[in-house]
Amino acid sequence: MTKTKWALDPAHSSVDFSVRHMMIANVKGTFNSFSATIDADPTDLTSANIEFSVETASVDTRSKDRDAHLISGDFFDVENHPNMTFKATKINKTDVGEYDVTGALTLRGITKQETFAVTFEGQGKDPWGNEKVGFSAQGTLNRSDYGLVWNAALETGGVLVGDKVKINLQIQAAKVE
C-alpha cells in the first residue's frame, strides 16, 4: 500500500497522561484539544510523516484549581507556549504492527528527542463506508527536561509531583479522499 493522508478523528481519539502525586498515587489527566497530520501506509509506518500538536490550555485533570495551576507559568505557561508539538524523525519497526517512533517533542519552547512505542491497532470501514485506522502510543518523559520544575517538598519526605510523566495516546483517523 502507498502512503495515504489520514485525518485525525478527535471524537474517537485521546491524549492522556499520568504522574505520581505525593509519592503514593498517580493522578491522570487528558488534553481535550489536539490535532495531527498523518501521511502513512498504516501497515508499514517506517516511511510515515507524523506531526502532532496539543493545545496545552485544554488540560483536564478533573480539578479546576489544579488545571489553572498547570496552565500557569509554573507548568505549561500557555500564554507564552500555547502548544506542545511532536514531529516524527525516525520510525523503526520492532515487530508486526509495532514501532518505535522517535521525534522532536517541543514543550515550553524546549525541544528534545523522545521515543514512543506505537501499535497499529487495525484498519476497516465504518458503517458509512469511511476507511478508518487505529493506533495506540505509549511513552514516558521527564517533565524537568522541559522546564516544568515546580514542586513542593513533603513533610514525610519526597515531593508533591513526580518527574516522570507517562503518556498514552489512542488515535483513530479517517482516510482523506
N, C-alpha and C positions, 0 to 999 in steps of 0.2 A: 504494500500500500504506500502511496506517496503522502507527503505532508499535507495536512488539511488544517484550515483555520477553525478553531473551536471557540465559541462564546461561553463564558462563564455563566452558569445558572445560579444566581445568588440565593434563590429560594430553596435550592437543594444543595447548598454548599455551606461550609462553616470554617472559621478560623478561630481556634480555641487555644488556650494556654493554661498552665497551672504552675504555681510557685509555692515553695514552703512558707508557712506562716507560723511564727512563734516557735519554730523548730519542732512542732508537734503535729502539724496538719498541712494539707495542701489547699490553697484557695484557687478556684477555677474562674476563668473569665473568657470572654469572647469579644470579637470585633464584629460589629454589625454592618460595616460598610467597607467593601473591598472590591477589587477588580483584577482581571487577569487578561493577558494576551497569550494565547497558546496556539502555536503553529507546529503541528506534530503528526507523525504517524503513531497512533496510540499503541500499536502493537510493537513498536520499536522507538523508544524515546531518545535514543542516543544522538540523534541529529535535531532534536526539537529546539524551538525557540520558545522560552517561557519567561514571562515577566509578570510580576505580581505587585500590587500596590494596596496598602491598607491605610484607611483614614484612622489615625491614632485617636482622634476625638470620639470615635464610635465605640470605645472600650466600654464593656458592660460586665461588671462583677457582681451585680445584684445588690450593690450598696452605693447609693448616690454620693455619700461622703468620700468613700474610697475612690470612686470613679473621678470625682472632682480633684482629688489629690493626684491620681495617676496622670491626668491631662495637664497638671501644673508643671512649673519649671523643675520641680523635684524629680519628675519622672519623664514623661513624653515631651513636655514643653511644646504643646501643639501650636501655640502662637508662632513659634519660630520653625517648627518641624511638623507640619500637619500630616505627613505621610511617612510610612515605613515601606521601603521597596525592596524587591528581590529580583535579580536578573541572573538566570542560569548561565554559567560559563563552561561547565563541563558536566557531562552525563555519562556515567558508567553503568552498564548492565551488570547486575550481580547475580541474577537468577532469572527464571522465566517470569516475566511481568514485574520484576524487582529492579530498582535502580538507586544509585547514589547520585543525587542531583546537587552539584556544588555551584555556588554563585555568590554574587556580591549582594550582601544584605546591608541596607543603609537605614540607620535609626538614629535620630537626634544629630544628623549631619556626619555621623561616623560610619564608614563602610568597612566591613570585614567579610572574609570568605567564610561561608557556613555551608554545611552539607546536610541534606535531608534525605531520609530513606523514603522513597516513593514507590507505591504499589499501583499498578494498573489493575483496577477492580473489575473492568469489563466494558462491553460495548453492546448497544442494542437500540431498537426503535421504541419510542414511547407510543401510546395509543393513538396519537395523531400523526404518526409516520415520521417524526423527527428523530434523526440519528443522535444518540447520546453516548457519552463516555464517562467513566468514573475513575477517580484517582484518590488515594489517600497518601498523606505525607506526615512524617514524624521527625522531630529534631529537638535538640537541646542547645540553648545558647546561654552565655553568661551575660547577665544584664549589665554588669560593671564594665564590660568591654565597650559598651555603647554610652557610657557616661551616666547610667542610671544607678547612682551610688547611694542615694538616700537610704538611711536605715536608722534604727534605734536599738540600743543595747537593752537586753532584757535583764531584769533583776536576778533571774535564776541562771544567767549565762546564755550566751548565744545572741542572736539578733532577731529582730522582728520579721524581716523579709529575706528569704534565701536568695542566693546569687544565680542559681541555675533555674532557667525557665524552660519548661517542656512545651513544645509547640505541636499541635495536632490539626491538620487540615483534612477536610473531606470535600472533595471537589467533584461536581457534576458539570459537564459542559455539553453544548449542542453544536452540531456541525453547522458552520456558516455556509449558506448556499451562494 
